[in-house]
């Protein structure tokens, strides 16, 4: 079984996943293959297609895809699966990863200026003292 299918639709590179899960067992290989399939200068849509589950390693892979890899490609995601939408909501992932119901919505989103990027900002030890305490009422 293939991990994904790649097609070009106009100016878009569409990568459709053919696997049902991304987990610790396949996240590294799937991650590298999808990143290499992305068009660096173009607009990429990752259709999560058959995907129904991802674990922490799988989510890290999705975040790497969202960052566009070394070429920092523009990427949008789409999925019709309710389980994927539920996982994104649970993780509050839609704050950094654009997710749409279908390819058409994802394609249309490139006309808008809403590019979100996933970035990790390390917290240095000396910064810990400057973070104010928050009280929960």
C-alpha positions in Angstrom: 0.0 0.0 0.0 1.2 3.5 -0.8 1.5 6.1 1.9 0.0 8.9 -0.3 -1.0 10.0 -3.8 0.4 13.2 -5.3 -1.3 15.2 -8.0 -1.1 18.6 -9.5 -4.3 20.6 -9.9 -3.5 24.0 -11.5 -1.0 25.8 -9.2 -1.7 23.3 -6.4 0.2 20.2 -5.3 -2.3 17.9 -3.6 -1.0 15.1 -1.5 -3.7 12.6 -0.3 -2.8 10.2 2.5 -3.7 6.6 1.9 -2.8 5.4 5.4 -5.2 5.2 8.3 -2.8 6.2 11.1 0.4 8.1 11.7 2.1 6.9 14.8 5.5 6.2 16.3 5.9 3.3 14.0 5.5 5.1 10.7 5.8 8.9 11.5 9.4 9.3 10.5 9.2 7.6 7.1 5.8 9.1 6.3 7.0 12.5 7.3 10.0 12.5 5.1 8.1 11.1 2.1 5.4 13.7 2.3 7.9 16.6 2.8 9.8 15.5 -0.2 6.6 15.4 -2.3 5.7 19.0 -1.5 6.3 21.7 -4.0 8.7 24.2 -2.5 7.6 27.2 -4.4 4.0 26.2 -4.9 0.9 25.9 -2.8 0.5 22.5 -1.1 -2.6 20.8 0.2 -2.3 17.8 2.3 -5.6 15.9 2.1 -5.6 13.7 5.2 -7.8 11.3 3.2 -7.8 7.9 4.8 -6.3 9.1 8.0 -8.4 8.3 11.1 -5.8 8.4 14.0 -2.5 10.0 15.0 -0.6 9.8 18.2 1.9 12.4 19.6 4.6 11.3 17.0 2.0 11.6 14.3 1.0 15.1 15.4 4.6 16.2 15.5 4.8 15.0 11.9 1.7 17.0 10.9 3.3 20.1 12.5 6.5 19.5 10.5 4.3 19.4 7.3 2.5 22.5 8.4 5.9 24.3 8.6 6.5 23.4 5.0 9.8 21.6 5.5 13.2 23.1 4.6 11.7 24.9 1.6 9.1 26.5 3.9 6.3 25.7 1.4 2.8 27.0 1.9 0.6 24.2 3.2 -3.1 23.8 4.0 -4.8 20.6 5.3 -8.2 19.2 4.7 -10.1 16.3 6.1 -13.7 15.0 5.9 -13.1 12.6 8.8 -14.9 13.6 12.0 -12.3 11.8 14.1 -9.5 14.0 12.7 -11.5 17.1 13.3 -12.1 15.9 16.9 -8.4 15.3 17.4 -7.5 18.7 16.1 -10.1 20.3 18.4 -8.9 18.3 21.4 -5.3 19.5 20.8 -6.4 23.0 19.8 -4.3 22.4 16.7 -6.4 24.6 14.4 -4.8 27.6 16.1 -1.6 26.8 14.2 -2.6 24.3 11.6 -5.1 25.4 8.9 -7.7 22.6 8.5 -10.5 22.7 6.0 -13.4 20.4 5.2 -12.4 19.8 1.6 -9.8 20.6 -1.1 -11.9 23.4 -2.6 -12.0 25.3 0.8 -8.2 24.7 1.2 -7.5 26.0 -2.3 -9.7 29.1 -1.8 -7.9 29.8 1.5 -4.7 30.6 -0.4 -6.3 33.8 -1.7 -6.7 35.0 1.9 -3.8 36.2 4.0 -4.2 33.8 6.9 -1.0 31.8 6.8 -0.3 30.3 10.1 3.0 28.9 11.1 4.0 26.3 13.7 6.9 27.5 15.7 8.5 26.3 18.9 9.9 29.0 21.1 12.2 27.5 23.7 11.9 28.9 27.3 15.3 29.5 28.8 15.8 28.9 32.6 16.4 32.6 33.3 13.0 33.4 31.7 11.1 31.2 34.2 11.4 33.8 36.9 9.7 36.5 34.8 6.6 34.6 34.1 3.8 35.9 36.4 1.7 33.6 38.4 -1.8 33.2 37.3 -4.5 32.5 39.8 -7.5 30.3 39.0 -10.7 31.6 40.4 
